[in-house]
Amino acid sequence: MQSLTYTSRGLGRRRNGDRWEAVRSHTDPVTGEVVRMFHTVEGKARRQAKRARDALILELVRARTA
C-alpha cells in the first residue's frame, strides 16, 4: 500500500464562530491527481484551529498505516 502525504492548504473561519474550515490535499495514488478535501475543525482562536487541523491530519495518517 502506498503511503499518502497530506498537505495543509488553508484555514478559514466559518460564520464568525468557533468553527474553522481546514483544507488539505493529497495525491491520488491511482490517477496521480491532487485531491482537495475540506474538513470542519473547532477552536476559539486560529492557534487552536491549527492544532485541531494538525491532530486531524495525524489521525488520518495513523488510520492509514494501521
N, CA, C and O atoms as a printed pandas DataFrame, in Angstrom:
     atom_number atom_name residue_name chain_id  residue_number  x_coord  y_coord  z_coord
0              1         N          MET        A               1    0.834   -1.177    0.000
1              2        CA          MET        A               1    0.000    0.000    0.000
2              3         C          MET        A               1    0.880    1.243    0.000
3              4         O          MET        A               1    1.831    1.350    0.775
4              5         N          GLN        A               2    0.557    2.150   -0.856
5              6        CA          GLN        A               2    1.322    3.378   -0.973
6              7         C          GLN        A               2    0.904    4.363    0.119
7              8         O          GLN        A               2   -0.285    4.510    0.405
8              9         N          SER        A               3    1.873    5.029    0.722
9             10        CA          SER        A               3    1.540    5.991    1.771
10            11         C          SER        A               3    1.133    7.325    1.148
11            12         O          SER        A               3    1.661    7.729    0.112
12            13         N          LEU        A               4    0.202    7.987    1.787
13            14        CA          LEU        A               4   -0.261    9.291    1.330
14            15         C          LEU        A               4    0.403   10.380    2.149
15            16         O          LEU        A               4    0.590   10.237    3.357
16            17         N          THR        A               5    0.753   11.447    1.498
17            18        CA          THR        A               5    1.292   12.612    2.172
18            19         C          THR        A               5    0.236   13.699    2.125
19            20         O          THR        A               5   -0.144   14.161    1.049
20            21         N          TYR        A               6   -0.237   14.106    3.294
21            22        CA          TYR        A               6   -1.267   15.142    3.371
22            23         C          TYR        A               6   -0.603   16.497    3.508
23            24         O          TYR        A               6    0.354   16.655    4.266
24            25         N          THR        A               7   -1.114   17.475    2.773
25            26        CA          THR        A               7   -0.594   18.829    2.794
26            27         C          THR        A               7   -1.703   19.780    3.195
27            28         O          THR        A               7   -2.807   19.710    2.655
28            29         N          SER        A               8   -1.426   20.659    4.127
29            30        CA          SER        A               8   -2.406   21.656    4.542
30            31         C          SER        A               8   -2.461   22.758    3.492
31            32         O          SER        A               8   -1.424   23.263    3.062
32            33         N          ARG        A               9   -3.658   23.128    3.084
33            34        CA          ARG        A               9   -3.828   24.149    2.046
34            35         C          ARG        A               9   -4.471   25.428    2.524
35            36         O          ARG        A               9   -4.437   26.434    1.815
36            37         N          GLY        A              10   -5.059   25.420    3.709
37            38        CA          GLY        A              10   -5.672   26.652    4.176
38            39         C          GLY        A              10   -6.519   26.436    5.403
39            40         O          GLY        A              10   -6.873   25.311    5.754
40            41         N          LEU        A              11   -6.840   27.550    6.053
41            42        CA          LEU        A              11   -7.651   27.517    7.257
42            43         C          LEU        A              11   -8.453   28.804    7.276
43            44         O          LEU        A              11   -7.882   29.895    7.270
44            45         N          GLY        A              12   -9.767   28.687    7.297
45            46        CA          GLY        A              12  -10.617   29.873    7.295
46            47         C          GLY        A              12  -11.774   29.731    8.262
47            48         O          GLY        A              12  -12.316   28.642    8.450
48            49         N          ARG        A              13  -12.141   30.837    8.869
49            50        CA          ARG        A              13  -13.228   30.834    9.852
50            51         C          ARG        A              13  -14.566   30.707    9.131
51            52         O          ARG        A              13  -14.769   31.269    8.054
52            53         N          ARG        A              14  -15.471   29.957    9.751
53            54        CA          ARG        A              14  -16.807   29.779    9.194
54            55         C          ARG        A              14  -17.813   30.556   10.030
55            56         O          ARG        A              14  -18.004   30.270   11.212
56            57         N          ARG        A              15  -18.442   31.520    9.422
57            58        CA          ARG        A              15  -19.528   32.306   10.020
58            59         C          ARG        A              15  -19.182   32.926   11.363
59            60         O          ARG        A              15  -20.033   32.999   12.249
60            61         N          ASN        A              16  -17.971   33.362   11.522
61            62        CA          ASN        A              16  -17.553   34.128   12.695
62            63         C          ASN        A              16  -17.851   33.415   14.010
63            64         O          ASN        A              16  -18.293   34.047   14.970
64            65         N          GLY        A              17  -17.617   32.119   14.062
65            66        CA          GLY        A              17  -17.857   31.338   15.272
66            67         C          GLY        A              17  -16.624   30.557   15.659
67            68         O          GLY        A              17  -15.502   30.955   15.344
68            69         N          ASP        A              18  -16.830   29.447   16.341
69            70        CA          ASP        A              18  -15.721   28.610   16.786
70            71         C          ASP        A              18  -15.388   27.508   15.782
71            72         O          ASP        A              18  -14.572   26.633   16.073
72            73         N          ARG        A              19  -15.996   27.541   14.635
73            74        CA          ARG        A              19  -15.742   26.517   13.617
74            75         C          ARG        A              19  -14.851   27.092   12.515
75            76         O          ARG        A              19  -14.999   28.239   12.093
76            77         N          TRP        A              20  -13.927   26.250   12.073
77            78        CA          TRP        A              20  -12.979   26.640   11.043
78            79         C          TRP        A              20  -13.002   25.600    9.936
79            80         O          TRP        A              20  -13.209   24.413   10.192
80            81         N          GLU        A              21  -12.791   26.047    8.711
81            82        CA          GLU        A              21  -12.718   25.134    7.579
82            83         C          GLU        A              21  -11.244   24.875    7.267
83            84         O          GLU        A              21  -10.502   25.788    6.903
84            85         N          ALA        A              22  -10.839   23.625    7.414
85            86        CA          ALA        A              22   -9.461   23.228    7.134
86            87         C          ALA        A              22   -9.428   22.538    5.774
87            88         O          ALA        A              22  -10.179   21.594    5.529
88            89         N          VAL        A              23   -8.565   23.010    4.907
89            90        CA          VAL        A              23   -8.422   22.443    3.572
90            91         C          VAL        A              23   -7.098   21.705    3.518
91            92         O          VAL        A              23   -6.058   22.257    3.880
92            93         N          ARG        A              24   -7.133   20.455    3.066
93            94        CA          ARG        A              24   -5.910   19.672    2.909
94            95         C          ARG        A              24   -5.957   19.001    1.546
95            96         O          ARG        A              24   -7.013   18.905    0.922
96            97         N          SER        A              25   -4.811   18.545    1.099
97            98        CA          SER        A              25   -4.758   17.862   -0.182
98            99         C          SER        A              25   -3.799   16.687   -0.103
99           100         O          SER        A              25   -2.928   16.620    0.764
100          101         N          HIS        A              26   -3.987   15.766   -1.033
101          102        CA          HIS        A              26   -3.083   14.633   -1.202
102          103         C          HIS        A              26   -3.150   14.197   -2.657
103          104         O          HIS        A              26   -4.071   14.571   -3.384
104          105         N          THR        A              27   -2.181   13.414   -3.072
105          106        CA          THR        A              27   -2.152   12.920   -4.436
106          107         C          THR        A              27   -2.828   11.557   -4.487
107          108         O          THR        A              27   -2.476   10.655   -3.728
108          109         N          ASP        A              28   -3.792   11.413   -5.376
109          110        CA          ASP        A              28   -4.498   10.146   -5.529
110          111         C          ASP        A              28   -3.531    9.122   -6.112
111          112         O          ASP        A              28   -2.965    9.353   -7.181
112          113         N          PRO        A              29   -3.327    7.979   -5.421
113          114        CA          PRO        A              29   -2.345    7.000   -5.909
114          115         C          PRO        A              29   -2.744    6.326   -7.220
115          116         O          PRO        A              29   -1.879    5.819   -7.934
116          117         N          VAL        A              30   -4.020    6.311   -7.547
117          118        CA          VAL        A              30   -4.478    5.650   -8.769
118          119         C          VAL        A              30   -4.328    6.560   -9.979
119          120         O          VAL        A              30   -3.767    6.160  -10.999
120          121         N          THR        A              31   -4.836    7.799   -9.862
121          122        CA          THR        A              31   -4.829    8.710  -11.000
122          123         C          THR        A              31   -3.643    9.662  -11.021
123          124         O          THR        A              31   -3.286   10.179  -12.080
124          125         N          GLY        A              32   -3.025    9.902   -9.864
125          126        CA          GLY        A              32   -1.906   10.836   -9.792
126          127         C          GLY        A              32   -2.344   12.284   -9.686
127          128         O          GLY        A              32   -1.502   13.182   -9.712
128          129         N          GLU        A              33   -3.655   12.534   -9.566
129          130        CA          GLU        A              33   -4.166   13.895   -9.457
130          131         C          GLU        A              33   -4.165   14.359   -8.001
131          132         O          GLU        A              33   -4.254   13.548   -7.079
132          133         N          VAL        A              34   -4.066   15.657   -7.811
133          134        CA          VAL        A              34   -4.128   16.238   -6.476
134          135         C          VAL        A              34   -5.601   16.360   -6.096
135          136         O          VAL        A              34   -6.398   16.927   -6.842
136          137         N          VAL        A              35   -5.952   15.825   -4.936
137          138        CA          VAL        A              35   -7.326   15.827   -4.450
138          139         C          VAL        A              35   -7.404   16.744   -3.241
139          140         O          VAL        A              35   -6.628   16.601   -2.297
140          141         N          ARG        A              36   -8.347   17.691   -3.269
141          142        CA          ARG        A              36   -8.547   18.605   -2.135
142          143         C          ARG        A              36   -9.684   18.090   -1.285
143          144         O          ARG        A              36  -10.709   17.651   -1.807
144          145         N          MET        A              37   -9.507   18.142    0.036
145          146        CA          MET        A              37  -10.526   17.698    0.981
146          147         C          MET        A              37  -10.799   18.841    1.951
147          148         O          MET        A              37   -9.885   19.568    2.341
148          149         N          PHE        A              38  -12.055   18.992    2.334
149          150        CA          PHE        A              38  -12.471   20.052    3.242
150          151         C          PHE        A              38  -12.990   19.419    4.529
151          152         O          PHE        A              38  -13.799   18.492    4.486
152          153         N          HIS        A              39  -12.525   19.919    5.671
153          154        CA          HIS        A              39  -12.942   19.425    6.973
154          155         C          HIS        A              39  -13.289   20.612    7.862
155          156         O          HIS        A              39  -12.767   21.712    7.675
156          157         N          THR        A              40  -14.168   20.384    8.825
157          158        CA          THR        A              40  -14.503   21.407    9.805
158          159         C          THR        A              40  -13.853   21.039   11.127
159          160         O          THR        A              40  -14.046   19.936   11.637
160          161         N          VAL        A              41  -13.080   21.971   11.683
161          162        CA          VAL        A              41  -12.451   21.782   12.986
162          163         C          VAL        A              41  -12.936   22.905   13.904
163          164         O          VAL        A              41  -13.416   23.936   13.433
164          165         N          GLU        A              42  -12.808   22.698   15.209
165          166        CA          GLU        A              42  -13.272   23.697   16.166
166          167         C          GLU        A              42  -12.124   24.270   16.970
167          168         O          GLU        A              42  -11.176   23.568   17.322
168          169         N          GLY        A              43  -12.225   25.553   17.253
169          170        CA          GLY        A              43  -11.241   26.250   18.067
170          171         C          GLY        A              43  -11.618   27.713   18.167
171          172         O          GLY        A              43  -12.070   28.309   17.189
172          173         N          LYS        A              44  -11.438   28.291   19.331
173          174        CA          LYS        A              44  -11.814   29.695   19.505
174          175         C          LYS        A              44  -10.875   30.633   18.759
175          176         O          LYS        A              44  -11.305   31.655   18.224
176          177         N          ALA        A              45   -9.605   30.285   18.726
177          178        CA          ALA        A              45   -8.613   31.128   18.066
178          179         C          ALA        A              45   -7.939   30.342   16.944
179          180         O          ALA        A              45   -8.055   29.119   16.866
180          181         N          ARG        A              46   -7.241   31.061   16.088
181          182        CA          ARG        A              46   -6.563   30.423   14.953
182          183         C          ARG        A              46   -5.559   29.368   15.424
183          184         O          ARG        A              46   -5.425   28.317   14.797
184          185         N          ARG        A              47   -4.868   29.640   16.502
185          186        CA          ARG        A              47   -3.877   28.687   17.022
186          187         C          ARG        A              47   -4.538   27.366   17.418
187          188         O          ARG        A              47   -4.011   26.295   17.118
188          189         N          GLN        A              48   -5.681   27.437   18.083
189          190        CA          GLN        A              48   -6.395   26.219   18.461
190          191         C          GLN        A              48   -6.899   25.478   17.228
191          192         O          GLN        A              48   -6.890   24.248   17.195
192          193         N          ALA        A              49   -7.335   26.214   16.225
193          194        CA          ALA        A              49   -7.804   25.590   14.992
194          195         C          ALA        A              49   -6.647   24.906   14.257
195          196         O          ALA        A              49   -6.831   23.834   13.681
196          197         N          LYS        A              50   -5.472   25.507   14.272
197          198        CA          LYS        A              50   -4.301   24.884   13.653
198          199         C          LYS        A              50   -3.936   23.592   14.359
199          200         O          LYS        A              50   -3.596   22.601   13.713
200          201         N          ARG        A              51   -4.005   23.598   15.680
201          202        CA          ARG        A              51   -3.720   22.377   16.437
202          203         C          ARG        A              51   -4.731   21.288   16.120
203          204         O          ARG        A              51   -4.364   20.122   15.979
204          205         N          ALA        A              52   -6.002   21.659   16.008
205          206        CA          ALA        A              52   -7.045   20.687   15.679
206          207         C          ALA        A              52   -6.835   20.147   14.265
207          208         O          ALA        A              52   -7.039   18.958   14.022
208          209         N          ARG        A              53   -6.428   21.014   13.326
209          210        CA          ARG        A              53   -6.148   20.579   11.957
210          211         C          ARG        A              53   -4.975   19.609   11.930
211          212         O          ARG        A              53   -5.033   18.587   11.247
212          213         N          ASP        A              54   -3.917   19.917   12.662
213          214        CA          ASP        A              54   -2.750   19.041   12.710
214          215         C          ASP        A              54   -3.095   17.695   13.345
215          216         O          ASP        A              54   -2.606   16.652   12.911
216          217         N          ALA        A              55   -3.943   17.726   14.380
217          218        CA          ALA        A              55   -4.377   16.479   15.011
218          219         C          ALA        A              55   -5.206   15.645   14.040
219          220         O          ALA        A              55   -5.100   14.418   14.031
220          221         N          LEU        A              56   -6.024   16.295   13.229
221          222        CA          LEU        A              56   -6.821   15.596   12.225
222          223         C          LEU        A              56   -5.926   14.920   11.197
223          224         O          LEU        A              56   -6.155   13.761   10.849
224          225         N          ILE        A              57   -4.924   15.615   10.712
225          226        CA          ILE        A              57   -4.001   15.043    9.730
226          227         C          ILE        A              57   -3.236   13.881   10.340
227          228         O          ILE        A              57   -3.048   12.856    9.686
228          229         N          LEU        A              58   -2.794   14.024   11.578
229          230        CA          LEU        A              58   -2.086   12.942   12.262
230          231         C          LEU        A              58   -2.986   11.718   12.427
231          232         O          LEU        A              58   -2.543   10.585   12.242
232          233         N          GLU        A              59   -4.245   11.952   12.775
233          234        CA          GLU        A              59   -5.205   10.849   12.916
234          235         C          GLU        A              59   -5.426   10.140   11.582
235          236         O          GLU        A              59   -5.534    8.914   11.544
236          237         N          LEU        A              60   -5.495   10.895   10.494
237          238        CA          LEU        A              60   -5.665   10.290    9.171
238          239         C          LEU        A              60   -4.450    9.447    8.780
239          240         O          LEU        A              60   -4.602    8.367    8.209
240          241         N          VAL        A              61   -3.267    9.930    9.082
241          242        CA          VAL        A              61   -2.044    9.181    8.757
242          243         C          VAL        A              61   -1.986    7.901    9.577
243          244         O          VAL        A              61   -1.653    6.841    9.046
244          245         N          ARG        A              62   -2.304    7.984   10.862
245          246        CA          ARG        A              62   -2.284    6.802   11.720
246          247         C          ARG        A              62   -3.325    5.781   11.282
247          248         O          ARG        A              62   -3.052    4.581   11.304
248          249         N          ALA        A              63   -4.493    6.224   10.892
249          250        CA          ALA        A              63   -5.540    5.315   10.441
250          251         C          ALA        A              63   -5.135    4.651    9.124
251          252         O          ALA        A              63   -5.504    3.506    8.862
252          253         N          ARG        A              64   -4.398    5.355    8.324
253          254        CA          ARG        A              64   -3.964    4.823    7.027
254          255         C          ARG        A              64   -2.909    3.742    7.198
255          256         O          ARG        A              64   -2.882    2.778    6.433
256          257         N          THR        A              65   -2.031    3.888    8.202
257          258        CA          THR        A              65   -0.949    2.936    8.400
258          259         C          THR        A              65   -1.364    1.741    9.234
259          260         O          THR        A              65   -0.673    0.722    9.236
260          261         N          ALA        A              66   -2.480    1.845    9.945
261          262        CA          ALA        A              66   -2.922    0.733   10.811
262          263         C          ALA        A              66   -3.580   -0.386   10.039
263          264         O          ALA        A              66   -3.999   -1.381   10.630
